[in-house]
Amino acid sequence: MTCEQLARAGLFLAARGANPVTGHSVVSPKRARRINALMLTCGHYDGSGDFAYHVGLPGKSGVGGGIFAVAPGIASIAVWSPGLNKVGNSLLGAVALEMLAARTGWSVFGD
């Protein structure tokens, strides 16, 4: 799966459970909110708290170096860089998402 495919696959989480292109409901708004909350609190293994603090977006990392993140109501984002940090998350991917959130103001915690 490419970064673009991953970002498109998760668009429903940014759009309250519906595919924003077709309008088709994938999950209920309540379920989308729960998934986003779970990703924010535990989507990055032992690094979840740091990711939430520095990036401020729900996200899920994989040991292959990919990170999927959601800016609720705005966008879904995917990044990939294979170098992992000490807790098994993409080091440069997390830095890129932190920069993106800072520049766009998309953090769920504000500035």
GIGI-V907671 format. One record per residue. PHI is phi in radians with two decimals (999 if undefined). NEAR is the number of other ideal C-beta (glycine too) atoms within 10 Angstrom. D_FIRST is the distance of its C-alpha to the first C-alpha in Angstrom with 1 decimal. Layout:
# GIGI-V907671
((PHI:NEAR:D_FIRST) (PHI:NEAR:D_FIRST))
This chain:
# GIGI-V907671
((999:13:0.0) (-1.47:10:3.8) (-1.03:15:6.7) (-1.10:9:8.1) (-1.10:10:6.0) (-1.12:19:6.4) (-1.09:19:9.9) (-1.17:15:10.7) (-1.09:14:9.9) (-1.73:23:12.3) (-0.97:16:14.9) (-1.07:23:17.2) (-1.28:24:17.9) (-1.48:22:19.3) (-2.02:22:21.2) (0.97:19:23.2) (1.68:18:21.2) (-1.92:18:21.1) (-1.22:13:18.7) (-1.20:13:20.4) (-1.43:10:19.8) (-1.75:9:21.3) (1.44:8:23.3) (-1.18:10:22.3) (-1.34:15:22.6) (-1.61:17:19.7) (-2.46:15:21.7) (-1.20:12:25.1) (-0.97:12:25.7) (-1.13:10:27.1) (-1.18:15:24.1) (-1.07:21:21.8) (-1.10:16:24.3) (-1.13:12:24.4) (-1.07:19:20.6) (-1.08:20:20.8) (-1.12:12:23.9) (-1.13:13:22.4) (-1.13:23:19.5) (-1.14:24:22.2) (-1.60:13:24.5) (-2.57:13:22.4) (-1.42:25:18.7) (-2.26:24:19.3) (0.94:12:21.4) (-1.25:11:24.8) (-1.69:17:23.7) (-1.07:20:23.3) (-1.11:12:26.7) (-1.11:14:26.3) (-1.11:27:23.0) (-1.07:21:24.7) (-1.18:11:27.7) (-1.40:16:26.3) (-1.74:27:23.4) (1.29:22:24.6) (-2.27:29:21.5) (-1.05:26:19.9) (-2.80:27:16.7) (-2.39:23:14.8) (-1.80:26:13.9) (-2.31:16:12.4) (-1.24:11:14.1) (-1.46:10:11.4) (1.75:18:12.4) (-1.60:20:10.1) (-2.36:27:12.1) (-1.90:26:11.8) (-2.35:31:15.3) (-2.23:28:17.4) (-1.80:21:20.5) (-0.92:18:22.3) (1.38:9:23.6) (-2.19:13:22.1) (-2.84:18:18.3) (-2.04:23:15.0) (-2.32:24:13.6) (-2.28:22:10.7) (-2.30:22:11.6) (-2.58:18:10.9) (-2.74:15:13.8) (-1.28:12:14.4) (-1.24:9:18.1) (-1.74:18:18.8) (-1.46:16:22.0) (-1.13:8:24.6) (-1.83:13:23.0) (1.55:14:19.5) (-1.97:25:17.7) (-1.04:24:16.4) (-1.15:14:19.7) (-1.24:16:19.0) (-1.09:28:16.2) (-1.15:24:19.0) (-1.11:15:21.5) (-1.08:18:19.5) (-1.19:25:19.1) (-1.10:17:22.8) (-1.13:11:23.9) (-1.07:18:22.0) (-1.10:21:23.6) (-1.17:14:27.0) (-1.29:8:27.0) (-1.70:12:26.0) (1.30:11:27.9) (-1.40:21:25.0) (-0.96:18:25.8) (-1.20:15:26.9) (-1.74:11:29.9) (1.39:7:31.1) (-1.23:7:32.1))
